[in-house]
Amino acid sequence: MEQEIRKHIHNILAEVANRKRSIWKKTAEIFVEMLIIVFAVSFAVFLERRREHNHEQKEVKEFLLGLKTDLAADIDEMKGDTAYGYNQQQQSLLYFARAKKLLADSVRLNQNVLLSETHLLINSGRYEGFKASGKMNTIENMELRNSILDLYQEKLIGLTNATARHLSVKREMNKRIITLRKNTGTRRDNLPAVMSNDEIRNYCIMLSDARDIMRYYRMSIALSKKIIELISSEYPGQ
């Protein structure tokens, strides 16, 4: 391409120097040569942009198909967190909060809730890397792009913050339990009495209300499923 352009530039210069042609013929020949150069440059730019676009869309496809796998794993974990994490924790915490008399056997059955910490380990490395490279706008499906941003910048951050607040309160409660507890792990363990303490019961009441966390889990699961469907529509069969 470069050689062709040089050739046509040479033709223009040669035509300018040619004293045998009339000014009108010179002008016509020069105009034709310039049109050829403009077309050649424009076509070269078009091909380069097309090559860059194809390369970008190849990267987008690789990212989205990988993201689809990440979201499927996150959905499984979120379902587990809600079904076997917060739902079971809520039952144990409500037992400690409402039981008129805490029985030693029942306390032992439910005491795992005190140390358990349920929170989502988000598979966000692929998203963060793609975003950091400034490539989010190369996702041409605007609904898909906005849904991904909404999930990672709104829903999952909201879930993380709600979970962090919950765990902060639980850790405060555990510090208080440690202060009040005596003879841990022996027959004289006073954990039933500690869990009957009004202050500890109040903590249990607060912690049993996980509605905000569950709301963010539901929204995150629903949006993750939507993103997976949109990706599947973009790349059927993959």
Steps between C-alpha positions, in 0.01 A plus 500: 500500500780742592680429171180567305454836670862593430449407136198728467678785680787456254248517214363828638848652527586380153181650363576832668845504339366401155509813281358327195144472639255783530399627841158339466638159415748530784221592741286207386785250534601636842138488618467135397825408675387682817166316495686171477720597799198610710316178420806288580557675836130481591485132409814429705348681801176303454686168495702594810188602692327180395800297617501682836125453536524128430782471754294692760196282445713188533613628842139587591386150411777342706413725796124442485523122466740495795269731695213262430696224676584731793137601546377140493742421785392813690133407464566157650685658792230763555229234506703306755555811711128574515373143543764355733651819636267778601178296517653250744674776693172685535334196656779454755514871586124515545524203736753684716294819484155356577538183707376555854747245630813398313577131535863389498447243222317750281770761560767252386299420185467867409830644620669463159310810393716708734823447306366442149561783254313480171605737226530479123847449353438680171677373187576855390859470375401467134260795522747721685774425249278574201370819658849618600615461139232751393323250276147504645375730221607243240199291610260615229182362660409794723249303710762235569771756581273697735382182672859391568587843642183502712581157642861569595476869590160503673348165597812311609645803678168542683511132595859526620423807711187345653693182582786700653258684732345170605836339573615807693204467738559126535865554589398755764262243646769233505739730684232553763431127522871429551505756783201341675577135435667277759624140507482473122472143375450346846193372682484831680493699175259787561417562132123442552500768767705736283262457208211577734658837584276787382786672322586185305133438420482853355797423279328180383182693417698749288696227322193291428371780276690434178236641266733758348763235427245260355359776279842567350555126451171469311575802280855379429382150407226636271735744325771235463249269331393782267863568401558131428189499276618811314846348445342178374293707256817670373684170452242221448625152573809618690 
